């Protein structure tokens, strides 16, 4: 997958659109999914750290990405909250920021309307179907192999792990969630370990900024393909967390974010069933 153009929350937002129809596909908890992407990327880049189970931002950190920077500011100005709490707390702010970025870049087209004939509202239509198709194809190659997961970039691994937890069926179908359960678990573990010290992710840097190495799925290289080839050539196994080793606080925080997203999806489904 190509890095340098969109942040993880923006990519998850973009992948929620169905390129065949240009319309938003059904996602149980899209704001929570996009927020979880932002939290995970900031953890992997070392711009958020864990303070006794609560999120703590790097006060001077800025990425150039509206969704990431707005979240850093929000967390910095708020009283401490747990990682699971931040998955849903004011999550629509991060979704709006990601959509605004995609709108300014021409990937989404806004459609203004009025709710009940009075209140202004904004919907979006996908403008770059080919880019989303290519981005989705890259994600599916990563999900379905070949090769192990240990060499996969942490950010790529996080995209698949979060797509599974958030039931983003344009990326991880229900059948794939069952068929590739072990591989998804390996990618989830890889995404957690990428937050250990965060040094590799800091060096990898421009993924939070717009206007880098080319549109998703276009020229500029595929980190997924390279990682898969490296993993396949070396015979790397699926990533696993060793038994009895709890990992760093930041690794646990990545897992907490993913668990919080799964909780949010379950709550959204209960609300839909009860009509609440």
ABEGO torsion letter per residue (X at the ends): XBBGABBAAAAAAAAABBAAAGBBBBBABAAAAAAAAAAAAAAAAGABBBBGGBBBBBAABBAGBAAAAAAAAAAAABBBBBAAAAAABGAAAAAAAAAAAAAAAGABBBBBBBBGGABBBBBBBBABAAAAAAAAAAAAAAAAOBEBAAABBAAAAAAAAAAAAAGBAAABBAAAAAAAAAAAAAAAAAAAAAABGGAAAAAAGAAABBGBAEBBGBBGEBAAAAAAAAAAAAGBBBBBBBBGBAEBAAAAAAAAAAAAAAAAAAAAAAAAAAGX
